[in-house]
Amino acid sequence: MARTAKSPLERLQERIRTADRGWFFAAIADKVAERRQAQGFSQRQLAEIVGTTQSAIARLERGGRPPRIDTLLRIADALDCDLVVDLRPRRS
């Protein structure tokens, strides 16, 4: 049976499914922890301001689970930061 070539969309979807995004979540975790500590907040204090639990902040800071964008927006606001999302073409 002959294989058909994958479309560009199918190739992109495959890359997204198989990409190692651990570094990305770790970078977010580091930034949140760094900024929280610089502001003098405990995890519990930040959680109360954001409307979540201390354990959720701890998981985020460990990179234990991908943060939701709405949670990141609330965290950024609580830490007096702008959340910047930038989609750039990859360099070939």
C-alpha positions in Angstrom: 0.0 0.0 0.0 1.5 3.4 -1.0 1.8 6.1 1.5 0.4 9.5 0.6 2.5 12.6 1.4 1.4 14.5 4.5 0.1 18.0 4.0 1.9 20.9 5.6 -0.9 21.1 8.2 -0.5 17.4 9.0 3.3 17.8 9.4 2.8 20.8 11.7 0.3 18.9 13.8 2.8 16.0 14.1 5.5 18.4 15.2 3.3 19.9 17.8 2.3 16.5 19.2 5.8 15.3 19.4 7.7 18.5 20.5 9.4 18.5 23.8 7.9 21.5 25.5 9.4 20.8 28.9 11.9 23.6 28.5 9.1 26.1 27.7 7.1 25.3 30.8 10.3 25.3 32.9 11.1 28.8 31.7 7.7 30.0 32.7 8.0 28.3 36.1 11.4 30.0 36.7 10.0 33.4 35.7 7.0 33.2 38.0 9.1 32.0 40.9 11.7 34.7 40.3 9.2 37.5 40.1 7.1 36.2 43.0 10.2 36.1 45.3 11.3 39.6 44.0 7.9 40.9 45.0 8.2 39.3 48.5 5.2 37.0 48.1 4.9 33.5 49.5 3.3 30.9 47.2 0.3 31.1 49.5 0.0 34.9 49.3 0.2 34.8 45.5 -2.4 32.0 45.4 -4.8 34.1 47.5 -4.4 37.1 45.2 -4.8 35.1 42.1 -7.7 33.0 43.3 -6.1 29.6 43.3 -4.4 27.3 45.8 -0.8 27.3 47.1 -0.4 23.8 45.7 -1.4 25.0 42.2 1.3 27.7 42.4 3.8 25.2 43.6 3.0 22.8 40.7 3.3 25.7 38.3 6.7 26.7 39.7 8.0 23.1 39.5 6.9 22.9 35.9 4.6 20.1 36.9 1.8 21.1 34.6 1.3 23.5 31.8 -0.2 26.8 33.0 -3.4 28.0 31.5 -3.2 31.4 29.8 -5.9 32.9 32.0 -4.0 31.8 35.1 -0.8 33.3 33.7 -2.7 36.6 33.1 -3.9 36.7 36.7 -0.4 35.9 38.0 1.2 38.5 35.8 -1.3 41.1 37.0 -0.7 40.1 40.7 3.1 40.4 40.1 2.8 43.8 38.3 4.0 42.3 35.1 2.9 42.3 31.5 2.4 38.8 29.9 3.8 38.9 26.5 3.1 36.2 23.9 5.1 36.5 20.7 4.6 34.2 17.7 7.6 34.5 15.4 8.5 32.5 12.3 11.1 29.8 13.0 14.5 30.2 11.5 15.2 27.5 9.0 
